[in-house]
């Protein structure tokens, strides 16, 4: 699961819409219109789904080196 993101037209920064989705579901969704309050410029930004994308969290795996016990 990730967060649907849009670009602030004032700052150019990516902002969260507060809507969670996965990429496949979002790409299959119907065309819709949204409105998001921008934390950067404090304005409401209207956007269409085609202008948005899903930003999924990076999952990092940590490899743990295991050593065989010595006898």
Beta strands, then each sheet from edge to edge (+ up, - down):
strand 1: 2-7
strand 2: 14-21
strand 3: 33-37
strand 4: 44-48
strand 5: 53-56
sheet 1: 2+ 1- 5+
sheet 2: 3+ 4-
end
